[in-house]
C-alpha cells in the first residue's frame, strides 16, 4: 500500500522532514518512490519556506491510491489540497501521567465483577426550609 508520509532528516534537535511517497512496508527514513515536498517545523507558521509541496504530484499519487498519514493530511489541509481531517479528542493528554494513573486505579477497583440486582430506591422527602 502506498503512503504519503514524512521522512525525517536534519541534525540532532533540528529536524527537517521530506514529504515522500513510499510503500508502507519500507522504513520511515528508508527507501521511497518519490520526494514531493518538505516540511520544516522550526520555522514560524506564517513563513512560506516552512512547507513546500508539488501540488500536481500530490494529486497524481492520491489518484493512484496513495493515502496520506494523519500529519501529512493536516499539512495538505493547511494548503487546501484536501479537506482538513477532523480533530482528535484526547482529554487525558493535559493531565500529568502520575495523576492519570491515580484516576484509572479506582475505576478498576470500583467495577463489579458481576452485575448486581437492582434494588428499589426509597422515596426521598423534601427537607423543610429553615428561616
Secondary structure by P-SEA (a helix, b strand, c coil): cccbbbbbbccccbbbbbbccccccccccccccccccccccccccccccccccaaaaaaaaaaabbbbcaaaaaaaaaacccccccccccccccccaaaaaaaaaaaaaaccccccccccccbbbbbbbcc
